[in-house]
Each structure stands twice: as structure tokens, then as C-alpha cells.
Amino acid sequence: MGKLAQLTSAILLALSLPASVGAAVTSPGKCQVVRCETDSKSLIAAKGVLGLPSGHVAGTAAQLYDYGTSPYCPGVIPTSPGGVDCTLMHEYCKTIPGEGPAVWVFQRMTNPETPWTRLGYTCYPYLIPGKVDMAMIAAAFHRTDLAVPGLKIEPPGNRTLVTLPNYFAVDWSAEGFEPEELDTLDPGEWFGMQITIRPVLQSVTYDFGDGTREGPTTSVGGPYPSGDIVKTYASKGVYAVGADAVYKGYVMIDGSEWIEIPGEVSIPGPREDLTVLTARTRLYLSLSGG
């Protein structure tokens, strides 16, 4: 698209915005937060929509939150849910994160019922409570096939000597998503939204099999001589060693910022035997005839 065509498109979009909304729209780069503005004409980003309260109103036994939407269309800004779809609501979200369609978001409380309050507008209509919420995303994260932490040990061969430093490092399984490896969910199960989950290593705990542990720590260890997870055994024996990992998760929805997913996922690693031997020194006397 040429510069003239882009300018014309921008002018037409600005002219078609609902009355009084133009001042509430900021550049897409500034909309990666809860809201771009702070009034009822502001753009609510993904994190803000996911943060809308649902269920019972705090401090009440029966009062509930209720939500409604209205198409984001030219003309007078609506004061309650409803209305007829328009072209703008489908075009507007092409310039900012979120697949749309763009809708005004309204909130009220029931039992007893309160008047509708306009919260702003969003390009994430399916994240409004009652459709896709953070609890569903958190459940998807907990179902993610995450990589299991194994161990690399130096000296190799799972045999070592007493008083000899041993270097441990995490060795992730070939199956499952490792930390920072992205998992893209099936859009068909999420109203067509592109939802990506990013697992992040929260901590590792190393079990040395003799009753001692290292961690929780963010270190994944390393080989000799740079590794920082080092264990020296004082007694011979066979020790079951292993590592356990804890993951945090983040989600990106239709190009949004990365949003932290509540909760953690613990993945225990398998145990393997490490044999510790005692080195013996023998003195040989050599006799030679003269």
C-alpha cells in the first residue's frame, strides 16, 4: 500500500470512530498494558480483560458480576449492551493486538441489579468473563507436556570416588516443551484466537541421594570446571540422584504482551544410581638381587 493510500485509510478510520473516542486511542506500541487510558472510553488490552472480576462480588453472598457488549461502531457511544454490527468493529482491530471484533465492554452487578457501567472497548471479546478466562488458560498450561529434568554428571559413567568433586547439570528430556520453548494451542478450541504458552524455569532442586540437596535454584548446572552445582561425597555407597523442576507459565493472545499465568507446575525427574568408590593406595616393595 502506498503512502497516500495509507494516509487516506488512516483519515477514514479516524473519521469513523465513535464520538469522543479519538482522544482515547493511543498508538499500538503503548497499548500493551492493562489499559491505554483510564476512563470509560479507553482501550482495554488482553491483560485487562483477563483481569476483570467474575463470580461473586467481594464481601457479598449473592451478588454477582455480569457483563455485556456492544459493537464498536461510528456514532454516539452506547450506554448499555446491544446494537447492530458494523464494518468498523471488524476493521479496527487490524491495527492493534487482538483479532476482534472490537466491542464496548459493560459491567453490572446482579442480586440486586445495578446500572450498566461502560468499562471501555477491546479487541479481545472472547476473553470477557463467561467465555475464555485465566482459569481455562491456567488449566491448559497444566496440561502442557513439559520436559522432564534428567542429569548429566561428571565424571561420566555414574562412577566416582570419595572426596572427588562431581559436577551436575540438568539434561532435559527429548519429549515435552523445555523452558522458553513455545507451545501454540489449537485455535479451533479457543474461538479462533492464537494462544501461545511459554514455559519458564522457576527453579530446580538437586537431590544428591545422601540426604543433602541443592536448591531451589535457577541454576541448571554445568560441566567441569565451570559448573556451579558441585557435590563431594565423604563415604562410599550407591546414591540415587536426580533433579526436580518447577515451571511458571506466560501466555500471549493474538499478539498481546506476555501475561503471567497464575500457579506453578512441578515436574519431578527420575532417579539414577551414582556409585561412589574408595580409592586404595598400595605400596609394592621391589627386591633385586646383587
C-alpha positions as CSV (number, residue, x, y, z in Angstrom):
1,M,0.0,0.0,0.0
2,G,1.4,3.4,-1.0
3,K,1.9,6.3,1.5
4,L,-1.1,8.2,0.0
5,A,-3.4,5.1,0.4
6,Q,-2.2,4.6,3.9
7,L,-2.8,8.2,4.8
8,T,-6.3,8.1,3.3
9,S,-7.1,4.9,5.2
10,A,-6.0,6.4,8.5
11,I,-8.1,9.5,7.9
12,L,-11.2,7.5,7.1
13,L,-10.7,5.3,10.2
14,A,-10.3,8.4,12.4
15,L,-13.4,10.0,10.9
16,S,-15.4,6.8,11.5
17,L,-14.6,6.5,15.2
18,P,-17.4,6.9,17.7
19,A,-17.8,10.4,19.1
20,S,-15.3,11.4,21.8
21,V,-13.2,8.2,21.3
22,G,-10.5,9.6,19.2
23,A,-8.7,11.2,22.2
24,A,-8.7,7.8,24.0
25,V,-6.9,5.9,21.2
26,T,-3.1,5.8,21.5
27,S,-0.5,4.1,19.3
28,P,-0.5,0.3,19.4
29,G,3.0,0.3,21.0
30,K,1.5,2.0,24.1
31,C,-1.4,-0.4,24.4
32,Q,0.5,-3.4,25.8
33,V,-0.7,-2.7,29.3
34,V,-4.0,-3.1,31.2
35,R,-5.4,0.0,29.6
36,C,-4.2,2.7,27.2
37,E,-6.2,5.3,29.1
38,T,-8.0,5.4,32.5
39,D,-11.6,6.4,31.6
40,S,-14.7,4.6,30.2
41,K,-13.6,5.3,26.6
42,S,-10.3,3.6,26.9
43,L,-8.9,0.6,25.1
44,I,-8.7,-2.5,27.3
45,A,-5.8,-4.8,26.4
46,A,-5.7,-8.6,26.9
47,K,-4.3,-8.4,30.4
48,G,-7.0,-6.0,31.5
49,V,-9.8,-8.2,30.1
50,L,-8.4,-11.3,31.7
51,G,-8.3,-9.4,35.0
52,L,-12.0,-8.5,35.0
53,P,-13.6,-9.9,38.2
54,S,-16.2,-12.7,37.8
55,G,-18.4,-14.7,40.1
56,H,-19.4,-13.2,43.5
57,V,-18.8,-9.6,44.3
58,A,-16.3,-9.4,47.2
59,G,-17.9,-9.2,50.6
60,T,-21.3,-10.4,49.4
61,A,-23.1,-13.7,49.5
62,A,-25.4,-13.5,46.5
63,Q,-24.4,-10.5,44.3
64,L,-22.7,-11.5,41.1
65,Y,-20.8,-9.7,38.3
66,D,-22.5,-9.6,34.9
67,Y,-21.0,-8.5,31.5
68,G,-22.4,-7.4,28.2
69,T,-21.0,-6.0,24.9
70,S,-22.0,-3.5,22.2
71,P,-20.5,-3.3,18.7
72,Y,-17.7,-0.6,18.4
73,C,-19.4,1.5,15.7
74,P,-19.4,5.1,14.4
75,G,-21.8,7.5,16.1
76,V,-22.9,8.0,19.7
77,I,-21.1,5.9,22.3
78,P,-23.6,3.4,23.8
79,T,-24.6,3.4,27.4
80,S,-25.7,-0.2,27.6
81,P,-25.1,-3.6,25.8
82,G,-26.7,-4.4,22.4
83,G,-26.7,-2.8,19.0
84,V,-26.1,-3.8,15.4
85,D,-22.8,-5.0,13.9
86,C,-20.9,-2.6,11.6
87,T,-17.8,-2.6,9.4
88,L,-15.7,-0.6,11.8
89,M,-15.8,-3.2,14.5
90,H,-14.2,-5.7,12.2
91,E,-11.6,-3.3,10.7
92,Y,-10.5,-1.5,13.8
93,C,-8.5,-4.4,15.3
94,K,-6.3,-4.9,12.2
95,T,-4.1,-2.1,13.5
96,I,-3.6,-3.2,17.1
97,P,-3.2,-6.5,19.1
98,G,-6.3,-8.6,19.2
99,E,-8.3,-10.3,16.4
100,G,-11.5,-8.6,17.4
101,P,-14.2,-7.8,16.6
102,A,-14.0,-4.6,18.6
103,V,-16.7,-4.2,21.2
104,W,-17.6,-2.0,24.1
105,V,-17.5,-3.7,27.4
106,F,-20.1,-3.2,30.1
107,Q,-20.3,-4.4,33.7
108,R,-23.0,-4.5,36.3
109,M,-23.9,-6.4,39.4
110,T,-26.9,-8.6,40.0
111,N,-28.8,-9.6,43.1
112,P,-29.6,-6.8,43.5
113,E,-29.1,-5.4,40.0
114,T,-27.1,-2.2,39.4
115,P,-27.0,0.0,36.3
116,W,-24.5,-0.9,33.5
117,T,-21.1,0.7,33.7
118,R,-19.1,1.1,30.5
119,L,-15.5,0.0,31.1
120,G,-14.0,0.7,27.7
121,Y,-13.6,-1.2,24.5
122,T,-11.5,-4.1,23.5
123,C,-10.3,-6.3,20.6
124,Y,-10.4,-9.3,22.9
125,P,-14.2,-10.1,23.1
126,Y,-13.7,-13.8,23.8
127,L,-11.7,-13.0,27.0
128,I,-14.6,-11.3,28.6
129,P,-15.8,-13.4,31.7
130,G,-18.1,-16.2,30.6
131,K,-16.1,-17.3,27.6
132,V,-12.3,-17.8,27.9
133,D,-10.8,-16.8,31.3
134,M,-7.4,-17.2,33.0
135,A,-8.6,-20.3,34.8
136,M,-9.0,-22.0,31.5
137,I,-5.6,-20.8,30.3
138,A,-4.0,-22.0,33.5
139,A,-5.6,-25.4,33.1
140,A,-4.2,-25.6,29.5
141,F,-0.7,-24.7,30.9
142,H,-1.0,-27.5,33.5
143,R,-1.9,-29.9,30.6
144,T,1.2,-28.9,28.6
145,D,3.6,-31.7,28.1
146,L,6.7,-30.2,29.8
147,A,10.2,-31.6,29.5
148,V,11.4,-33.7,32.4
149,P,14.7,-32.8,34.1
150,G,17.4,-35.6,33.9
151,L,21.1,-35.2,34.9
152,K,24.5,-35.1,33.3
153,I,27.2,-36.0,35.7
154,E,31.0,-35.5,35.5
155,P,33.0,-37.7,35.9
156,P,30.9,-39.7,33.4
157,G,29.7,-43.3,33.7
158,N,27.9,-42.8,37.1
159,R,31.0,-43.9,39.0
160,T,33.2,-41.7,41.1
161,L,35.4,-41.6,44.1
162,V,35.1,-40.3,47.7
163,T,36.4,-36.7,48.1
164,L,36.3,-36.2,44.3
165,P,34.2,-33.2,43.2
166,N,31.3,-34.2,41.0
167,Y,29.6,-31.7,38.6
168,F,25.9,-31.9,37.9
169,A,23.8,-30.3,35.1
170,V,20.2,-30.6,34.0
171,D,19.6,-32.7,30.9
172,W,16.1,-32.1,29.6
173,S,14.1,-35.0,28.1
174,A,13.7,-35.0,24.3
175,E,9.9,-35.2,24.8
176,G,8.0,-32.2,26.1
177,F,8.5,-28.4,26.0
178,E,11.7,-27.1,27.6
179,P,11.9,-23.8,29.3
180,E,11.3,-20.9,26.8
181,E,10.1,-23.4,24.1
182,L,6.8,-22.1,22.8
183,D,3.6,-24.2,22.7
184,T,0.9,-22.9,20.3
185,L,-2.7,-24.1,21.2
186,D,-5.2,-25.2,18.6
187,P,-7.2,-22.0,17.6
188,G,-10.2,-24.2,16.9
189,E,-10.6,-24.8,20.6
190,W,-10.2,-21.2,21.5
191,F,-12.7,-19.2,19.4
192,G,-10.1,-18.8,16.7
193,M,-7.6,-17.0,18.9
194,Q,-3.9,-17.5,18.5
195,I,-2.8,-18.5,22.0
196,T,0.8,-19.3,22.8
197,I,2.1,-20.6,26.1
198,R,5.8,-20.0,27.1
199,P,7.0,-22.2,30.0
200,V,9.7,-20.6,32.1
201,L,12.0,-22.4,34.6
202,Q,11.1,-21.2,38.1
203,S,13.6,-23.4,40.0
204,V,15.5,-26.7,40.1
205,T,16.2,-28.8,43.2
206,Y,19.1,-31.3,43.0
207,D,18.8,-34.4,45.2
208,F,22.3,-36.0,45.9
209,G,20.8,-39.1,47.4
210,D,22.7,-38.9,50.7
211,G,20.1,-36.7,52.4
212,T,21.5,-33.4,51.0
213,R,20.0,-31.2,48.4
214,E,20.9,-28.1,46.4
215,G,18.1,-25.6,45.7
216,P,15.6,-24.5,44.9
217,T,17.9,-22.6,42.5
218,T,17.6,-21.2,39.0
219,S,21.0,-22.7,38.0
220,V,20.9,-25.6,35.6
221,G,24.5,-26.5,36.5
222,G,27.2,-27.3,34.0
223,P,30.4,-29.4,33.3
224,Y,33.8,-29.2,34.9
225,P,35.3,-26.7,35.6
226,S,32.6,-24.0,35.1
227,G,29.6,-25.8,36.6
228,D,28.2,-24.4,39.8
229,I,26.4,-27.4,41.1
230,V,29.1,-29.5,42.7
231,K,28.9,-32.3,45.2
232,T,31.7,-34.2,47.0
233,Y,30.8,-37.5,48.8
234,A,32.5,-38.4,52.1
235,S,31.5,-42.1,52.1
236,K,31.4,-44.8,49.6
237,G,28.0,-46.2,48.5
238,V,25.3,-46.1,45.9
239,Y,23.3,-42.9,45.9
240,A,20.0,-42.3,44.0
241,V,20.5,-38.8,42.5
242,G,18.1,-36.7,40.5
243,A,16.6,-33.2,39.9
244,D,13.1,-31.8,40.2
245,A,11.9,-28.7,38.2
246,V,9.2,-26.1,38.8
247,Y,7.8,-24.2,35.8
248,K,6.0,-20.9,35.6
249,G,4.0,-20.0,32.5
250,Y,3.2,-17.0,30.4
251,V,0.6,-16.6,27.7
252,M,0.4,-14.4,24.6
253,I,-3.0,-14.0,22.9
254,D,-3.3,-12.6,19.4
255,G,-0.1,-10.6,19.6
256,S,-0.6,-9.3,23.2
257,E,2.2,-8.8,25.7
258,W,3.3,-11.9,27.7
259,I,0.9,-12.3,30.6
260,E,1.9,-14.3,33.7
261,I,-0.3,-17.4,34.3
262,P,-1.2,-18.0,37.9
263,G,0.3,-21.1,39.6
264,E,3.2,-23.4,39.0
265,V,3.8,-26.9,37.6
266,S,6.2,-29.2,39.4
267,I,7.9,-31.9,37.3
268,P,9.9,-34.5,39.2
269,G,12.8,-36.0,37.5
270,P,13.9,-39.7,37.5
271,R,16.5,-41.0,40.0
272,E,19.6,-42.8,38.8
273,D,22.3,-44.6,40.8
274,L,25.7,-42.9,41.3
275,T,28.3,-45.3,42.7
276,V,30.9,-43.8,44.9
277,L,34.0,-45.9,45.5
278,T,37.0,-45.7,47.8
279,A,40.4,-45.4,46.2
280,R,43.1,-47.6,47.7
281,T,46.8,-46.9,47.6
282,R,49.1,-50.0,47.7
283,L,52.8,-49.9,48.3
284,Y,54.9,-52.5,46.5
285,L,58.5,-53.4,47.6
286,S,60.8,-54.3,44.9
287,L,63.7,-56.6,45.8
288,S,66.6,-57.0,43.4
289,G,69.4,-59.5,43.8
290,G,73.0,-58.2,43.8
